[in-house]
Amino acid sequence: MKAAAIAYKPVGLALGLGSGMLAGLVFKQVWKIVGHEADAPDAKDIDRSWGEVLLAAALQGAIFAVVKATVDRAGATATHRMTGTSSG
């Protein structure tokens, strides 16, 4: 394993945790606009429709994926600029 990859592991872990929290915050704000309410539906809440539950799940998944990819890419780019090698 390359030294840059080893050095990036703790940074990547911290970025991953941070990106998860950021994605959660972004999703809550987006859901307030899309769902017109503060809380997204829980999949087990039988008072919510299938469409509403699946829309929330799809939106949440998309937001998490975009935030994670953005943070991973930024971290890899920064590592490459600092070390001159790929972190992956």
N, C-alpha and C positions, 0 to 999 in steps of 0.2 A: 504494500500500500504506500502511496506517495506521501511525503511529509505534509504537503499542502492539504491532502485529503484528511489526514489525521488531525491536523491543526484546525480544520474546518468543522469537525464533528461537534465540539461543544458550541461553536458559534451557530451551526445549523440547528442544533437542538433548541437553543435559546430563541432563534428566529422562528422556528416552528411553533413554539409555545406562544410567542408574541403574535404571530400571524393568526393563530386560532382565536385568540382573544379579540384581535382586531376584526376578524371576519364575523364573530358573534355580534360585536357592536354594530357593524355595518348592516348585518341582516336585520337586527332589531329596528334600525332606523328605516330601512327599506320596507319592512313589513308594516310599519306604521302608515306609510304612504299607500302601499298596495292593498293591504288588508283593512285599512281604516280603523285599526285598533292597536293597542299597545302590545298584546301578546299573540304570537303565532299559535295556530291550533296544534294541539297534541294529537298524535296519530290514534291514541286510544280514546279520545273524546268523542263519544257517539253523537253528541249534539252538533258536531261539525260535519259538513258534507265531505264526500270523497274528493271532490274537485278542490275544495279549499285546503284540505290536508295535503294532497299531492302537489298543489301549486306551491305551498309553503316549503315542502320538502325539496322540490326541484329548485326553487329560488335559493334556498339555503345551501344546497349542494353546489350550485353554480357560483355563488358568492365565495364559498370556502375554497373552491378550486382556483378561482381567479386570484384571490388574495394569496393563497399558498404559492401559486406559480410566480406571481409578481415578487414575493419576498424571496423565494428560492433563486430566481433569476438575478435579482439584485445582489444577493449574497454571493452567488457564483461569479458575477461580474466584478464585484469588489475584491474578492479573493484573487481572481485572475489579474486584476490591475496591481494588487499589492505584491503578489508572488511571481507573476509571469507564467504560472501554470494553472491547469484546470483543477478544480476542487473535486470533480466527479470522475 
